[in-house]
Amino acid sequence: MPQVADHVEQQRLDRSELVDFPEHEQLFLPSDFSQSERIHLGLVQLAENQQQLLEGTAYDVLHRIRTLIKALNITKHDKAKNSRGQVANTRARSKIKDIEFQRDVSIMEYNAIRGVLLSLGLSPNDTQFRPLTLKDTQMKRTNIRRQVGDSHRVDGFLWTNTGIGMGSRPSSNVENATEIINANTSRASIGTQGSRAKKRVYIRSKSFPLSG
């Protein structure tokens, strides 16, 4: 992006310590500028591209978190059921801690991505990319029988938000309604054909007249 060459050079002159700490260097991506600055520098299209890439990454991270939560629940259940003795319990606790660490890092990563999306114009009230907390990852365990009080527990938005698990925005209500209507129509048609009584056919025999 030659448009930001002056910014890169100015950063080099103002912050000579970046030579020793390159991780602190600003990359001057479209998200590093305001909307008016992006228009002035001709970065609008690049900003749209960056937003699309970040949205895809956010969905990937959310999918990873869901997988980690399922693995965490299964590991905890396995520890309670099968771990006997100090060695086995220590090994199980180590696995749980590792999964919890990956979960927490992934939550931080998702929220950081969301922060960049906000700088690119995402609405703070966007229903797909809401801020994610540990509470939002809670789910009813699917690998064990329902427990007392489960009906009063609510899954976090990670599991209830439409479209997150699909990796894309949800399809339109019209398309969904059409699919449901078609499915119901097919089932109704099958049920009608199967339940319809066959017509009885009466044949008058010449050999055996019905009346004397």
LOFINU-929406 format. One line per 3 residues: number of its first residue (from 1); their letters; for each residue x, y, z of N, C-alpha, C, O, CB. Coordinates in steps of 0.05 Angstrom, whole numbers. Glycine has a CB too. Example, Ala and Ser with C-alpha at 12.3 -4.5 7.8 and 13.67 -1.06 7.14 Angstrom:
# LOFINU-929406
1	as	264 -114 156 246 -90 156 264 -66 156 285 -66 169 226 -89 181 ~ 257 -45 142 273 -21 143 258 1 157 268 23 161 282 -12 114
END
This chain:
# LOFINU-929406
1	mpq	17 -24 0 0 0 0 18 25 0 26 35 21 -19 0 24 ~ 24 36 -23 41 59 -25 29 84 -11 43 103 -4 48 66 -53 ~ 2 83 -7 -12 106 5 -2 111 34 -4 134 44 -42 102 5
4	vad	7 90 47 15 93 75 45 94 79 55 92 102 3 70 91 ~ 60 98 57 89 98 59 99 120 78 118 117 93 102 102 32 ~ 86 144 77 94 166 95 89 159 124 106 166 141 78 191 88
7	hve	68 144 130 62 136 158 83 116 167 92 118 190 34 124 160 ~ 91 98 150 111 78 157 138 91 163 151 85 183 114 57 135 ~ 146 110 146 171 124 150 171 141 175 190 143 190 177 142 126
10	qqr	148 154 181 146 171 204 148 154 230 159 162 250 120 187 204 ~ 136 130 229 137 113 252 166 104 257 175 102 280 120 88 248 ~ 181 99 235 209 91 238 225 113 251 243 108 267 221 84 211
13	ldr	220 138 244 235 160 255 227 166 284 244 173 300 230 185 238 ~ 201 163 290 192 170 317 198 148 338 200 153 362 162 175 317 ~ 200 123 328 202 100 347 225 82 339 221 61 327 175 84 349
16	sel	249 91 345 272 75 338 274 49 354 288 30 345 298 92 343 ~ 259 47 377 261 23 393 247 -1 379 250 -24 388 248 27 420 ~ 232 5 357 219 -17 343 239 -37 330 232 -59 323 201 -5 321
19	vdf	264 -28 327 284 -46 316 288 -70 335 292 -92 325 311 -31 312 ~ 286 -65 361 289 -86 381 263 -100 387 263 -122 397 302 -75 406 ~ 240 -86 382 214 -98 389 195 -96 364 177 -80 365 201 -83 413
22	peh	200 -111 344 184 -109 319 155 -117 324 138 -109 308 196 -127 298 ~ 149 -132 345 122 -139 350 104 -115 358 79 -117 357 121 -160 372 ~ 117 -93 365 102 -69 372 97 -50 348 85 -29 350 116 -53 394
25	eql	107 -58 325 105 -41 301 77 -41 291 64 -62 289 125 -51 280 ~ 67 -18 284 41 -15 272 42 -22 242 59 -12 228 29 13 277 ~ 23 -38 233 24 -48 205 9 -29 186 12 -31 162 12 -75 203
28	flp	-6 -10 197 -21 8 181 -40 -6 161 -40 0 137 -2 27 165 ~ -55 -25 172 -77 -37 157 -100 -18 155 -101 1 170 -85 -64 169 ~ -120 -24 138 -143 -6 137 -156 -1 164 -167 20 170 -164 -17 118
31	sdf	-156 -22 181 -168 -19 208 -153 0 226 -164 7 247 -170 -46 221 ~ -129 7 219 -114 26 235 -121 55 230 -111 73 242 -84 22 230 ~ -139 59 210 -147 86 203 -177 90 208 -192 71 209 -140 92 174
34	sqs	-185 115 210 -213 121 213 -227 119 186 -213 117 165 -217 150 225 ~ -253 120 186 -268 118 160 -260 141 141 -256 136 117 -298 118 166 ~ -258 165 152 -251 188 135 -223 185 124 -217 192 101 -254 214 150
37	eri	-204 175 140 -177 171 131 -175 149 110 -160 151 91 -159 163 154 ~ -192 128 113 -192 107 92 -202 117 65 -191 110 44 -210 83 102 ~ -222 135 67 -232 147 42 -210 164 29 -206 163 5 -257 163 47
40	hlg	-197 180 46 -176 199 36 -152 183 24 -141 192 4 -166 217 58 ~ -145 160 36 -122 145 26 -130 124 5 -112 110 -6 -109 131 49 ~ -155 122 -1 -164 103 -21 -162 74 -12 -155 56 -27 -147 105 -46
43	lvq	-169 69 14 -167 43 26 -195 30 30 -197 10 45 -152 44 52 ~ -215 41 18 -242 31 23 -245 2 15 -256 -15 30 -263 48 9 ~ -236 -5 -9 -239 -32 -19 -222 -52 -2 -231 -74 4 -230 -34 -48
46	lae	-198 -43 5 -181 -60 22 -194 -64 49 -191 -86 61 -154 -48 25 ~ -208 -44 59 -222 -46 85 -244 -67 83 -248 -83 102 -233 -19 93 ~ -258 -68 61 -279 -88 57 -267 -116 55 -278 -135 67 -295 -82 31
49	nqq	-244 -118 42 -231 -144 40 -221 -154 68 -224 -177 75 -207 -143 21 ~ -210 -135 83 -201 -142 110 -225 -151 127 -222 -170 143 -187 -118 123 ~ -247 -137 125 -270 -144 141 -280 -172 134 -287 -188 152 -293 -124 136
52	qll	-281 -179 109 -290 -206 100 -271 -227 111 -281 -248 121 -292 -207 70 ~ -245 -222 110 -226 -242 120 -229 -245 151 -227 -267 161 -197 -233 113 ~ -233 -223 164 -236 -224 194 -262 -238 202 -262 -253 222 -236 -196 205
55	egt	-283 -234 187 -308 -248 193 -305 -278 190 -314 -293 207 -331 -238 175 ~ -292 -286 169 -286 -315 165 -269 -326 188 -274 -348 198 -273 -320 139 ~ -249 -311 196 -232 -320 218 -248 -321 244 -244 -340 260 -208 -301 222
58	ayd	-266 -302 249 -282 -302 273 -299 -327 274 -301 -340 296 -299 -277 274 ~ -312 -335 252 -328 -359 251 -311 -383 257 -320 -402 272 -342 -362 224 ~ -287 -384 247 -269 -407 251 -262 -409 281 -261 -431 292 -243 -404 235
61	vlh	-256 -386 294 -249 -386 322 -273 -395 339 -270 -410 358 -240 -358 331 ~ -297 -386 332 -321 -394 347 -325 -424 344 -333 -438 363 -346 -379 337 ~ -321 -435 320 -323 -464 316 -302 -479 333 -309 -499 345 -319 -471 287
64	rir	-278 -468 335 -258 -480 351 -266 -480 381 -261 -500 395 -231 -465 348 ~ -277 -458 390 -286 -456 418 -307 -477 424 -307 -489 445 -296 -428 425 ~ -326 -480 406 -347 -500 410 -335 -528 412 -343 -544 429 -367 -499 387
67	tli	-316 -534 395 -302 -560 397 -288 -564 423 -289 -586 435 -283 -564 373 ~ -275 -543 433 -260 -544 458 -280 -548 482 -274 -563 500 -244 -519 463 ~ -303 -535 481 -322 -538 503 -333 -567 504 -335 -578 525 -346 -518 499
70	kal	-338 -579 480 -347 -606 480 -326 -625 490 -331 -643 506 -355 -614 451 ~ -301 -620 482 -279 -637 492 -275 -634 522 -269 -653 536 -253 -629 477 ~ -279 -609 532 -276 -604 560 -297 -620 576 -291 -632 597 -278 -574 566
73	nit	-322 -619 567 -343 -633 581 -338 -663 581 -342 -677 602 -370 -627 568 ~ -330 -674 559 -324 -703 557 -301 -711 575 -302 -731 588 -319 -711 528 ~ -280 -694 576 -257 -700 592 -264 -699 622 -254 -716 637 -234 -680 586
76	khd	-280 -680 630 -288 -678 658 -305 -702 666 -302 -714 687 -304 -652 663 ~ -323 -710 648 -340 -734 653 -323 -759 655 -327 -776 672 -361 -737 631 ~ -304 -761 637 -286 -785 638 -269 -786 663 -264 -807 674 -268 -785 613
79	kak	-260 -762 672 -244 -761 697 -261 -771 721 -251 -787 737 -234 -733 702 ~ -285 -761 723 -302 -768 745 -309 -798 745 -313 -810 766 -327 -751 745 ~ -311 -809 721 -321 -837 718 -298 -857 719 -302 -879 731 -336 -840 693
82	nsr	-275 -851 708 -255 -871 704 -228 -866 718 -213 -885 723 -249 -873 675 ~ -223 -841 726 -196 -836 738 -195 -846 767 -211 -838 784 -190 -805 738 ~ -176 -863 772 -172 -875 799 -143 -873 806 -126 -881 790 -182 -904 801
85	gqv	-137 -863 829 -110 -860 838 -98 -833 831 -109 -818 814 -93 -882 825 ~ -76 -827 844 -63 -800 841 -53 -796 813 -56 -774 802 -41 -797 861 ~ -40 -815 801 -28 -812 775 -50 -806 754 -47 -788 738 -12 -837 767
88	ant	-71 -822 754 -93 -819 735 -107 -792 739 -113 -779 719 -113 -841 737 ~ -111 -784 763 -125 -758 769 -107 -735 761 -117 -715 750 -132 -756 798 ~ -81 -737 765 -63 -716 757 -62 -713 727 -62 -690 717 -34 -721 768
91	rar	-62 -735 713 -62 -734 684 -88 -722 673 -87 -706 654 -58 -763 672 ~ -110 -729 685 -136 -719 676 -138 -689 682 -148 -674 665 -159 -733 690 ~ -129 -680 705 -129 -651 712 -112 -635 692 -119 -613 685 -120 -646 741
94	ski	-89 -647 685 -71 -634 666 -85 -630 639 -83 -609 627 -45 -650 662 ~ -100 -650 630 -114 -648 604 -136 -626 606 -140 -611 588 -127 -675 597 ~ -150 -626 629 -171 -606 632 -159 -578 632 -170 -560 620 -186 -611 659
97	kdi	-137 -574 647 -125 -547 647 -115 -538 620 -118 -515 613 -101 -548 667 ~ -105 -557 604 -96 -551 577 -119 -542 559 -117 -522 545 -82 -575 564 ~ -141 -556 561 -165 -549 545 -176 -522 554 -183 -505 537 -187 -570 547
100	efq	-177 -517 580 -187 -492 590 -169 -469 581 -179 -447 575 -188 -492 621 ~ -143 -473 581 -124 -452 571 -130 -446 542 -131 -423 534 -95 -461 575 ~ -133 -467 525 -138 -462 497 -165 -448 493 -168 -431 476 -139 -489 482
103	rdv	-185 -455 509 -211 -441 508 -208 -412 515 -219 -395 500 -231 -455 528 ~ -194 -405 536 -192 -377 545 -176 -361 524 -184 -338 518 -178 -376 572 ~ -155 -372 513 -140 -358 492 -157 -354 467 -156 -332 455 -114 -375 484
106	sim	-173 -373 460 -191 -370 437 -212 -349 441 -219 -335 422 -204 -397 430 ~ -222 -347 465 -242 -326 471 -229 -299 469 -241 -281 458 -253 -330 500 ~ -205 -296 479 -190 -271 476 -185 -264 446 -188 -241 438 -163 -272 491
109	eyn	-178 -285 431 -173 -281 403 -198 -271 388 -197 -253 372 -162 -307 390 ~ -221 -284 394 -246 -276 381 -253 -247 388 -260 -232 371 -269 -295 390 ~ -251 -240 414 -258 -213 422 -239 -192 409 -247 -170 403 -257 -210 452
112	air	-213 -200 405 -195 -182 392 -203 -178 363 -201 -156 352 -166 -193 394 ~ -211 -200 350 -220 -198 322 -245 -180 320 -247 -163 302 -226 -226 310 ~ -263 -184 339 -287 -167 340 -280 -138 343 -293 -120 332 -306 -177 363
115	gvl	-260 -132 359 -252 -104 363 -242 -92 337 -248 -68 332 -229 -103 384 ~ -228 -107 321 -219 -97 295 -243 -93 277 -244 -73 262 -198 -116 282 ~ -262 -111 278 -286 -108 261 -301 -83 268 -312 -70 251 -304 -133 264
118	lsl	-302 -77 294 -315 -52 303 -302 -28 291 -315 -9 283 -316 -50 334 ~ -275 -28 290 -260 -5 278 -265 -3 248 -261 18 236 -230 -8 284 ~ -274 -25 236 -280 -25 207 -309 -18 201 -318 -18 178 -273 -52 194
121	gls	-325 -13 222 -352 -4 218 -373 -24 228 -397 -18 224 -357 1 190 ~ -366 -46 240 -386 -65 250 -402 -52 272 -391 -38 289 -372 -91 260 ~ -428 -56 272 -445 -44 292 -440 -58 319 -438 -82 320 -475 -47 284
124	pnd	-438 -43 341 -435 -56 367 -459 -74 374 -456 -91 392 -432 -34 389 ~ -482 -70 361 -506 -86 366 -509 -109 347 -530 -121 346 -530 -68 366 ~ -488 -115 331 -490 -137 312 -496 -163 326 -483 -169 346 -463 -139 296
127	tqf	-516 -177 316 -525 -202 330 -507 -226 324 -508 -245 340 -553 -208 322 ~ -492 -225 303 -474 -248 296 -448 -247 312 -438 -267 321 -468 -248 267 ~ -437 -223 314 -411 -220 327 -415 -204 353 -408 -181 355 -391 -206 309
130	rpl	-426 -218 373 -429 -206 399 -405 -211 416 -389 -229 411 -455 -217 413 ~ -400 -194 437 -377 -199 454 -381 -226 468 -403 -233 476 -374 -176 475 ~ -359 -240 471 -360 -268 482 -347 -269 509 -324 -260 513 -347 -287 462
133	tlk	-362 -280 529 -351 -285 555 -352 -315 561 -363 -331 546 -367 -269 577 ~ -340 -322 583 -340 -351 591 -368 -361 596 -374 -384 589 -323 -354 617 ~ -385 -344 606 -413 -351 611 -427 -358 585 -445 -376 585 -428 -329 626
136	dtq	-420 -345 564 -433 -349 538 -426 -377 526 -439 -385 507 -425 -328 518 ~ -406 -390 537 -398 -416 526 -411 -440 540 -407 -463 532 -368 -419 528 ~ -427 -434 561 -439 -456 576 -459 -471 559 -474 -459 544 -452 -445 602
139	mkr	-460 -497 562 -479 -514 548 -487 -537 565 -473 -546 583 -466 -524 521 ~ -511 -548 559 -520 -572 572 -505 -595 560 -502 -598 536 -551 -576 570 ~ -495 -613 577 -479 -635 567 -496 -654 551 -518 -662 559 -465 -650 591
142	tni	-485 -662 529 -500 -680 511 -490 -709 514 -502 -727 502 -496 -671 482 ~ -469 -713 529 -458 -740 531 -468 -755 556 -460 -778 561 -428 -739 532 ~ -485 -742 572 -497 -755 596 -527 -749 596 -537 -732 582 -483 -744 621
145	rrq	-541 -764 613 -569 -761 615 -576 -734 627 -560 -722 642 -582 -783 632 ~ -600 -724 621 -608 -698 632 -609 -700 662 -618 -720 674 -635 -690 621 ~ -600 -678 675 -600 -677 704 -623 -659 714 -635 -644 699 -573 -666 713
148	vgd	-628 -662 740 -649 -645 752 -641 -616 750 -618 -608 757 -653 -653 782 ~ -659 -600 741 -654 -571 738 -645 -563 710 -642 -539 705 -634 -562 758 ~ -640 -582 692 -631 -575 665 -651 -558 650 -643 -541 634 -626 -601 649
151	shr	-677 -562 656 -697 -546 642 -696 -517 649 -706 -500 634 -725 -557 649 ~ -683 -510 671 -680 -482 680 -653 -470 671 -648 -446 675 -683 -480 710 ~ -636 -487 660 -610 -477 651 -612 -470 621 -624 -484 605 -588 -498 655
154	vdg	-599 -448 614 -600 -439 586 -572 -440 574 -552 -431 587 -611 -410 585 ~ -570 -451 550 -544 -451 536 -535 -422 530 -552 -405 525 -545 -468 511 ~ -509 -418 530 -498 -392 523 -503 -385 493 -510 -402 477 -469 -390 529
157	flw	-498 -360 487 -504 -351 459 -486 -365 439 -493 -365 415 -500 -320 457 ~ -464 -376 448 -446 -390 429 -461 -414 416 -455 -421 394 -422 -401 444 ~ -481 -425 430 -496 -448 420 -523 -440 409 -535 -456 394 -499 -468 442
160	tnt	-533 -417 416 -560 -409 408 -561 -389 385 -582 -385 373 -575 -399 431 ~ -538 -376 379 -538 -356 359 -538 -368 331 -519 -382 324 -513 -338 362 ~ -559 -363 316 -562 -376 289 -540 -368 271 -533 -344 268 -589 -368 277
163	gig	-528 -388 258 -508 -382 237 -480 -386 246 -462 -389 230 -512 -355 227 ~ -474 -385 273 -447 -387 282 -434 -414 274 -411 -415 265 -445 -383 312 ~ -449 -435 279 -438 -461 273 -436 -467 243 -423 -486 235 -454 -482 286
166	mgs	-450 -451 227 -450 -456 198 -427 -443 183 -421 -451 161 -476 -446 186 ~ -414 -424 196 -391 -411 183 -400 -390 163 -384 -382 146 -374 -431 169 ~ -425 -382 164 -435 -361 146 -460 -349 157 -471 -359 177 -441 -373 118
169	rps	-468 -327 145 -493 -314 154 -516 -333 149 -516 -347 130 -497 -287 140 ~ -537 -332 167 -560 -349 162 -575 -342 137 -576 -319 129 -579 -349 186 ~ -588 -362 125 -603 -357 100 -628 -341 107 -635 -339 131 -611 -383 86
172	snv	-641 -330 87 -664 -313 91 -688 -329 102 -689 -353 99 -672 -299 65 ~ -706 -315 116 -730 -328 127 -747 -340 105 -760 -360 109 -746 -309 144 ~ -747 -327 82 -764 -337 60 -754 -364 50 -770 -382 46 -764 -317 36
175	ena	-728 -367 48 -717 -393 39 -722 -414 60 -729 -437 53 -687 -390 35 ~ -719 -407 86 -724 -427 107 -753 -435 107 -760 -459 110 -717 -416 134 ~ -771 -416 104 -800 -422 104 -807 -440 80 -823 -458 83 -816 -396 103
178	tei	-795 -434 57 -801 -451 33 -792 -479 37 -806 -498 30 -787 -439 9 ~ -769 -483 50 -759 -511 55 -778 -525 74 -784 -549 70 -731 -510 66 ~ -787 -511 94 -805 -524 114 -832 -531 101 -842 -553 106 -810 -505 138
181	ina	-842 -513 85 -868 -518 71 -865 -542 52 -883 -560 52 -878 -494 56 ~ -843 -543 37 -839 -565 18 -837 -592 33 -848 -612 24 -814 -560 2 ~ -822 -591 56 -819 -616 71 -846 -625 83 -852 -649 82 -799 -612 94
184	nts	-861 -606 93 -887 -614 105 -906 -624 83 -922 -643 88 -900 -590 119 ~ -905 -612 60 -922 -620 38 -916 -649 29 -934 -665 24 -920 -601 14 ~ -890 -655 27 -882 -682 19 -891 -702 40 -900 -724 32 -851 -683 16
187	ras	-888 -696 66 -896 -715 86 -926 -719 86 -936 -741 90 -887 -705 114 ~ -941 -697 81 -970 -699 80 -979 -716 57 -998 -732 59 -983 -671 79 ~ -965 -713 34 -972 -728 11 -967 -758 15 -984 -775 7 -957 -718 -13
190	igt	-945 -764 27 -938 -792 33 -958 -805 52 -967 -827 49 -910 -794 44 ~ -965 -789 73 -984 -799 93 -1011 -804 81 -1025 -823 88 -985 -780 116 ~ -1020 -786 63 -1046 -789 50 -1047 -814 33 -1067 -829 34 -1053 -765 34
193	qgs	-1026 -819 18 -1026 -843 0 -1025 -868 17 -1037 -888 9 -1002 -842 -19 ~ -1011 -868 38 -1008 -892 54 -1032 -899 71 -1038 -922 76 -984 -890 72 ~ -1048 -878 78 -1071 -883 96 -1097 -885 81 -1118 -891 93 -1072 -861 116
196	rak	-1097 -880 54 -1121 -881 39 -1130 -910 35 -1115 -926 26 -1118 -866 12 ~ -1155 -916 42 -1166 -943 39 -1170 -950 10 -1179 -934 -6 -1192 -946 54 ~ -1163 -975 3 -1166 -983 -24 -1196 -988 -30 -1211 -998 -13 -1150 -1009 -30
199	krv	-1204 -981 -55 -1232 -985 -63 -1237 -1015 -67 -1221 -1029 -79 -1238 -969 -88 ~ -1259 -1024 -57 -1266 -1051 -60 -1281 -1055 -87 -1298 -1038 -95 -1284 -1061 -37 ~ -1274 -1076 -101 -1286 -1081 -127 -1303 -1105 -125 -1294 -1127 -118 -1264 -1085 -149
202	yir	-1329 -1101 -131 -1347 -1123 -130 -1353 -1132 -159 -1361 -1116 -176 -1374 -1115 -115 ~ -1350 -1158 -164 -1355 -1169 -191 -1378 -1189 -189 -1378 -1208 -174 -1329 -1184 -202 ~ -1398 -1183 -205 -1422 -1200 -205 -1416 -1225 -222 -1410 -1222 -246 -1447 -1185 -215
205	sks	-1418 -1248 -211 -1413 -1272 -225 -1437 -1282 -240 -1459 -1282 -229 -1403 -1294 -206 ~ -1434 -1290 -265 -1456 -1301 -280 -1464 -1329 -270 -1487 -1337 -273 -1449 -1302 -310 ~ -1444 -1344 -260 -1450 -1371 -251 -1466 -1372 -224 -1482 -1390 -219 -1424 -1386 -247
208	fpl	-1462 -1350 -208 -1475 -1349 -182 -1490 -1323 -180 -1480 -1304 -168 -1454 -1352 -159 ~ -1515 -1322 -192 -1531 -1298 -191 -1537 -1290 -162 -1540 -1307 -145 -1557 -1301 -206 ~ -1539 -1263 -157 -1544 -1253 -131 -1573 -1258 -122 -1578 -1260 -98 -1538 -1224 -129
211	sg	-1591 -1260 -140 -1619 -1264 -132 -1630 -1289 -145 -1622 -1297 -167 -1637 -1240 -141 ~ -1647 -1302 -131 -1659 -1327 -142 -1679 -1320 -162 -1691 -1338 -174 -1671 -1344 -120
END
